[in-house]
Every structure is written in C-alpha cells, then in structure tokens.
Amino acid sequence: MCGIVGIVARGGSVDPDLLERATQSLAHRGPDDSGTVIIRENVPEPVEIGLGNRRLAILDLSPLGHQPMHDSETGNWIAYNGEIYNFRQIREALEREGASFRGHSDTEVLLRAYGRWGESCLAKLRGMFGFAIWDAQRHKLFLARDPMGIKPLYHFASERYFLFASELRTLLGTGHVPRSLDRAGLLNYLTFGSAYDPVTLVEGISSLPPGHSLTWESGKLTEKMYWDLGSTQQACSHNVPASNAERQRVEDELHAELAESIRMRMVSDVPVGVFLSGGIDSSTVTGILSRSGERLNTFSIVFREAAYSEAEYSRLVARTFNTEHHELLVSQGDALAAIAPALGAMDQPTVDGLNTYFVSRQARAAGIKVVLSGLGGDELYAGYSTFHNIPRMERFLQIWNIFPKAFQRCVSGAVGRVLSDTDQSRKLSALATENGNLIHPYFLSRMVFTPQQRAALLSSIGSLELDRSRAALGECVSRAMSLDPINRVSYLESRCYMLNTLLRDTDMMSMAHGLEVRVPLIDHLLAEKLIALPGAWKIDRQTPKPMLVGALRGSLPERVIHRPKRGFTLPFEHWLKDELQEEVEATLGKVAAGPLSKILNAAAVESVWKDFQHGRTSWSRPWSLYVLERWCELHSITA
C-alpha cells in the first residue's frame, strides 16, 4: 500500500525538487520507503515523465519491492498503490509463459503482467489499486483504478502538464493547479456531504472513476470503462427460491466465496487485525477469520454516551470468537483535540470520517499495519432501510406522475403547509415537488440539504455547474435501471454513497496513520455474484441481511443478528451542543469574511445553525458547513 504521484511535461522538463516534494507530501501513506525517477523520451516528441512513490511495506519487505519499479525486459516503469490479492496465481501463469522475477512483490507481478498482456491484464486482477505505468514501447502513460473504487486516483491536465496522484492535496501542492472551488463539486457536497466522482471540490482536478483506465499519449487523454458492477448480470427468471434446498445451496456457495475473499485478504508479510463494531458485517469477517486457529486482534471505539456505544456487542463477538480485543474510549475532549489533525487529513471535505480516524489511530498505535473491515455489507447485502423505502418511493412516483402538474402543485403546496419543519418532512415535500429534478428518489434518501435549502445557501449557481454535478448521477441511474428494484438500490448505494463517502473516508483517514484497510465483503467477483441474485432473496421481515446471515448459518450470536440497527457514528448530536458548540458556532459565524463569502449566504448558514439548536435539523447539516469552511481555509480554496 502506497501513495503515488506523477508529472508529465511536454516540450519541457520535470523539476526534480518539485517531484521530490510532491512525493514527500504522501509520506503518511507510505512511511517505509521513498523513490522517484524521471524518464526522458524524444519519440514522437520531447517529453519528461516523473514518477514518485511512498511505500507502506506489506508484501516483500526487502528492497526488491522498491518503487518506482523498472521492467528491464520492456523498459516500462510503474508507480503503484494497492494490493493484488491473487498476485501469486498471476505470477505462476506468467512463469509458465517464461517470465522470471527478482523479488516477491505484487508490484513486480503487476508490472510484468502489463508487459506481457497489456491493458487486458486488468481483467485478471483481484484487489484494490490505483497505478500508473509508463509504456516505453508505445510511448504512453497508462493509469487504472480498481473495479470497486477502493483506492483513489486523481488527475489534472493543462497545456504543458499532466499530473496524477493518490491525493488531491498533492496535486495542489505542485503549484500547477489553481486553488479554485469547483462549483459542481460544491453542489454535490451540499447535497450529499461529499463530492461525487469524477467531480472534486477543486476546479480542474478529476477523480478517475472505479473500473476505469486513463491513457495519456502525446497530450491526448482517453478514458475507458473496463468493468462495472452489474454489467455481467444475467437476467433472473424468478424472484424467489424454488425450494429451501436451492436457497441453502446458494447460501453455501456464498459462504465459500466469502471465506475465499477473506482468506485472500490475509495475504501479508505483517500482522493483520480487524475493525469490530459488533454488527453483522464486521462480526462475519471476525467469525470466518477465527477459524484459522490464530488469535485475532480486533479494534473498536466506545463512548461514555451509552446511546452511541456498541461496546456491548463488540465485546460479545470478541468473547464468542476469542479475539485479543482493543477498545478506544473517545470523549468530547478527544474529538475536539482531533478536529485539527483530522481536517488536515481530509483530502476532500466530508460530513463523515472522524470515526475512522480514531479507530485507525488506535490500530496503528498497537503496531498493526493492515486491518480488515466489514465495509460494504449494508450496500451489497441489503442492510439499509433504503432497500425497503426506495422501491416504495419509485412506486409512489409512478402513480404520482400520472396526475396533471397543476394538481401536483396544489397537493404539494398543501402538504408543505401541513408538515412540520423537520429534515424528514423537507425530504417528503421534495419528493412531491422536485421529483422531476431528483433524477431518482434514491438520491433524496442520501440528501444532506434539499434543493430548496441548497438554493438558499448559495448566492448563485449556473446551469452548467448544475448539469455537471448531476451527470454522474444520471449515468448511475441509467446503468441501474436494468436491475430489479432491490438490486437497483444496491447498485446506487455502491456507486454513490459507498464509493464517495465510505470508501473515500476510509482510505484517507486510515492512510493518515499509515494503515491499510482491506474490505473483503466487496470483492468485485463476489459483488458480481451477489447482484446477479434476485433482489427478493435479500429482504426478509424477520432477519436482517438474510443472505449474509444464512451464509454464516449458526455462527453469529443471535443478539448480534437482531440488535437495533446503528451506524458507525460519533455522538455529534450531543457534542455540538456541548464542548464542540463554541468551535463550530465561531467558524460558521465567520462565513461572511471567509473563502466562500462570494458564494455562501451567511444568513442561510446562520439559519442552519439555529435550526439545529432548536431541534429542527440534525447535526450533519451544520457540521457539513463547518467542515467545508475549515477545509477551504486550510487549503486556501476560494470560490
């Protein structure tokens, strides 16, 4: 696991000091080793390519894993961030074709795989990655990101330079990127609490979408999709299992595939731990791993506020599977002290993420470099309330849109006057009044600010920015429409909320501590099989996530299976009215003189804070505005 950076200069040169500084800006991602190289080419035109790498040594801890790495056979160079879990199988296939190896790293296997098979090597990779290969024979730079989007890869292009890096902040630090706010990214952030790929919060910087490659050749960029969730799905001929025997067969197959996915992610030359919340997902990972016979290290966060603490369940699971369990007690004071370093670790602003910052810091302090997480279980195994609510909303809109617009406006106005002024009522009102602009009701469920609230917060926004902010959402919906209603929600959750909030937060907050997080429940081959199952199999009134629980038949404690649903959230609702109040209130009060003064309406921001104080809105609204303002201040981003 690493951090990578690259600078391509056409008709000029790469400043070695700049390349070194950019590489060192990623030191937190790779504290074990550092390397840079500048490649000079004259065909078909003069060009210099600078590659940098900071390494977190997980596989082949020897100098033979050093990057950037060169392939003497082809002349290719690679800068790579990630883990290829099936690299040993790929290596064996290459050796059968006559390839030889110097070391034992997956980096060398990936470099040789590209040299032998070219871009088609992507179809053979099973893991998480963002990498760049300078193809010496074809005189092009080839970049790729893993199918599920677990590892990030950002890029920026100008007339003279093409830049890429594992972190957006590294690109800003080169001085080649203007520090201007991307208003389409701002729209995404206010709507969902994070920018949505490929848009970012900085104008000109794009995020390479998951399952995509990008080629730079003589100044021309070509982006391709090589994989998409659901693209290989076979149409289901039935919606329910034909028999209990068939259901059991599918669950047994799922168990075997889960065990394989988890086992593959134990490939490491350093100790591996597990994030354990005590929910079904992390307990599944813990339970399957416990069968290996080795005692696991598990890690969890606990709070004095009993309503937020999951200690009861994480301790139960730890006892059940006999793990070496570590708890981190987080207080308001801890949160206040961590705000500054956590904001500094945010590659892009996010309404979430501090929870992962704390538990990652704890695991790294215990000497762990690699942990497994249950992230993705809710998205792929139908664990959210959205799997029940969104299909109902779809059916409502099908009926609602039959009525004339005049009737809709009349009823919507009456509903708006009757409903109380709460977050839920605002969303219900938006469902009726804004459905033509929502693209799909799924996005309503993930909204932080409704379109009406967003309009009040922004002094101006253009139609072009609005279209750019919605483009990726529309593409997601188009790809999801061939799926049944439950799998459609699964696709949207995976490609929207999970990708742009959960995975991004996990990467940046864990790598801030030099910790690698692996997510076996969303292995892309496993995800293909899950989304090909009928959606009706994944919903049960009696049992949450029935396919996952069924696959782990009898091994999870009943109290864990049927515990109340609770997200991995810090007690902000309480803290923002106590020790965090002064800090947040003071920051929101400075918006009129801050970096966003030209676009954020200070009076509307103040109104959001007052709504929170009077119980009319949840903590996420003022907190999102606080994080946005502080992040822009920290990185000198202006509107």
PyMOL commands that set and color helices and strands:
alter all, ss='L'
color gray80, all
select helices_A, chain A and resi 16-24+63-65+87-96+106-124+168-173+183-192+244-264+280-290+311-320+332-345+354-365+377-380+386-400+405-418+423-433+435-437+441-445+451-457+463-480+485-511+520-522+524-531+535-538+546-551+558-561+572-575+581-588+591-593+602-613+620-635
alter helices_A, ss='H'
color red, helices_A
select strands_A, chain A and resi 2-10+33-41+47-55+69-70+77-84+127-135+140-145+154-157+161-165+205-207+212-217+220-225+272-275+297-303+324-330+370-372+516-518
alter strands_A, ss='S'
color yellow, strands_A
deselect
rebuild
show_as cartoon
